[in-house]
Structure formats: structure tokens, C-alpha cells
Amino acid sequence: GLFKRNVRMLETRCRITGVERMEHLVASHCKPWRDCDTNAERLDGENGLLLTPSIDHLFDRGYISFEDRGELLISPVAHRASLARMGIETERQVNVGGFSSGQREYLEYHRERVFLEANR
């Protein structure tokens, strides 16, 4: 719907897999829908990334996140073998490219409130 259209103004493919076909991509919220303060925030394209369903699953549940400059973060509680089978490079640092200033703000929320850390 509208959120995916708004995200498409900034994103053209899955940052991890490179898939570009829109029918195979999900518009995933950086700051979850339930945590947004307003409908404007819920529909803000900068609050989203286009991801394949398996990558969306990992992002939504906090197993992965991203630094502002695009470095992929992998949670210490994530099962590395499963991530590798889903297309996540686990043996070296991956950079998926930078984000807009708005995306960086929402990603900060994701890192602080969604991303799973070992001592939470």
C-alpha cells in the first residue's frame, strides 16, 4: 500500500540480497508500526527498507540491524548457520550502503529498541 510506495521513493532493492522485483519485497518498518507515535510516522518512507521476506523476518525480530553508514549488524543471539542459509554473510563485515538522514534516525531507534543484544 501507501507505506511501500513511500519506501520505494528511497529504496529500489533489498539491501542484503539485491532482489529488485517489487512482488518479492516487503516494506519493513525500522521503528515498528506499534511504536510509532503518529500515522505520519507509520507511513513515512524514511521509516522503511525494502527487504525480501526472510530478511524482513530477521530485521523485524532484531536479529540484524544496520549502522548509519551501512554496516550490517548481526545480533550475538542470532543462529549464524541459519543466517548464512538466508543469504546473510556472517564471516566478514558487510556494508549495504549509506542511508538518508531520516532513515538514520529510524535505524537508531531500531538499534536501541529492536536489535537483540546478548545482555538484554
Secondary structure, 3 states (H helix, E strand, C coil): CHHHHHHHCCCCCCCCCCCCCHHHCEEEECCCHHHCCCHHHHHCHHHEEEECHHHHHHHHCCCEEECCCCEEEECCCCCHHHHHHCCCCCCCCCECCCCCHHHHHHHHHHHHHHCCCCCC
